[in-house]
Amino acid sequence: MGGTEKMMYKVKNYMEEAVLMIFDRVLKDIDVCKCEKCKTDIFALTLNRLPPRYVATEEGELYTRIESLKEQFEVDIIAAITAAAYIVKSNPKHEVK
C-alpha cells in the first residue's frame, strides 16, 4: 500500500458521513446557537461520542453503503448530536455580540 500506484479504493470513516446526512435535520429541532462555530463544535463533539466505523470502498459504492449503515446507527447518532448540542449550549465558544 505504498509507492506510486493509484489506490482504487478509499478508506473512510462512514460515521462522519452518516452524521452529516442527518445533522441539520436533527439540529433544527434543538434550541441551540446555530452559528458556524457552534455547529462545528457540535459536529466534532458528536463524532467524538460515536465509535469510528471505517470502510474500504470504491467512491461510488461509499454512499450506498453509508445510507444502509446509517439506519443501524441513527438512534445513536441522534442521541450523540443532542448530547453534544447540550454541551455546546452550556459552554459556547463563540464570541458574544
C-alpha positions as CSV (number, residue, x, y, z in Angstrom):
1,M,0.0,0.0,0.0
2,G,2.9,2.4,-0.6
3,G,4.7,3.6,-3.6
4,T,3.3,5.3,-6.6
5,E,0.4,3.1,-7.5
6,K,-3.0,4.8,-7.5
7,M,-5.5,3.4,-5.0
8,M,-8.8,2.4,-6.5
9,Y,-10.4,2.2,-3.0
10,K,-10.8,4.8,-0.3
11,V,-10.8,4.3,3.5
12,K,-13.4,6.4,5.0
13,N,-15.0,6.8,8.5
14,Y,-18.5,6.3,7.3
15,M,-19.8,7.6,10.7
16,E,-18.8,11.1,9.7
17,E,-20.8,10.8,6.5
18,A,-23.8,9.3,8.4
19,V,-23.8,12.2,10.9
20,L,-23.6,14.7,8.1
21,M,-26.6,13.2,6.4
22,I,-28.9,13.9,9.4
23,F,-27.0,16.7,11.3
24,D,-29.0,19.7,10.1
25,R,-32.4,17.9,10.4
26,V,-31.7,17.0,14.0
27,L,-30.1,20.3,14.9
28,K,-33.1,22.4,13.6
29,D,-35.3,20.9,16.4
30,I,-32.8,21.7,19.2
31,D,-32.7,25.1,21.0
32,V,-29.0,25.9,20.5
33,C,-27.0,28.6,18.8
34,K,-26.6,27.7,15.1
35,C,-23.6,29.9,14.3
36,E,-20.9,28.2,12.3
37,K,-18.6,27.9,15.3
38,C,-21.2,26.2,17.5
39,K,-22.3,23.9,14.7
40,T,-18.7,22.9,14.1
41,D,-18.2,22.3,17.8
42,I,-21.4,20.2,18.0
43,F,-20.3,18.2,14.9
44,A,-16.8,17.5,16.4
45,L,-18.3,16.5,19.8
46,T,-20.8,14.3,18.1
47,L,-18.1,12.4,16.3
48,N,-16.1,12.1,19.4
49,R,-19.1,10.4,21.1
50,L,-19.5,7.8,18.4
51,P,-17.3,4.9,17.5
52,P,-15.5,5.3,14.2
53,R,-16.6,2.9,11.5
54,Y,-14.1,2.7,8.7
55,V,-15.0,1.2,5.4
56,A,-12.9,0.5,2.4
57,T,-14.9,1.1,-0.8
58,E,-14.7,2.5,-4.2
59,E,-16.1,6.0,-4.2
60,G,-19.3,5.2,-6.0
61,E,-20.3,2.5,-3.6
62,L,-19.5,4.5,-0.5
63,Y,-22.7,6.5,-0.3
64,T,-24.8,3.4,-1.0
65,R,-23.1,1.7,2.0
66,I,-23.4,4.7,4.2
67,E,-27.1,5.0,3.6
68,S,-27.7,1.4,4.6
69,L,-25.4,1.6,7.7
70,K,-26.8,5.0,8.8
71,E,-30.2,3.3,9.6
72,Q,-28.4,0.9,12.0
73,F,-26.9,3.8,14.0
74,E,-29.5,6.6,13.5
75,V,-30.7,6.5,17.1
76,D,-27.1,6.6,18.4
77,I,-26.3,9.5,16.1
78,I,-29.4,11.5,17.1
79,A,-28.5,10.9,20.8
80,A,-24.9,12.0,20.2
81,I,-25.9,15.2,18.4
82,T,-28.4,16.0,21.1
83,A,-25.8,15.5,23.9
84,A,-23.2,17.5,22.0
85,A,-25.6,20.3,21.4
86,Y,-26.4,20.5,25.2
87,I,-22.6,20.7,26.0
88,V,-22.1,23.4,23.4
89,K,-25.2,25.3,24.6
90,S,-23.8,25.2,28.2
91,N,-20.3,26.3,27.2
92,P,-20.4,28.2,23.8
93,K,-17.0,29.1,22.4
94,H,-18.2,31.8,20.0
95,E,-17.8,35.5,20.8
96,V,-20.9,37.1,22.3
97,K,-22.0,40.2,20.5
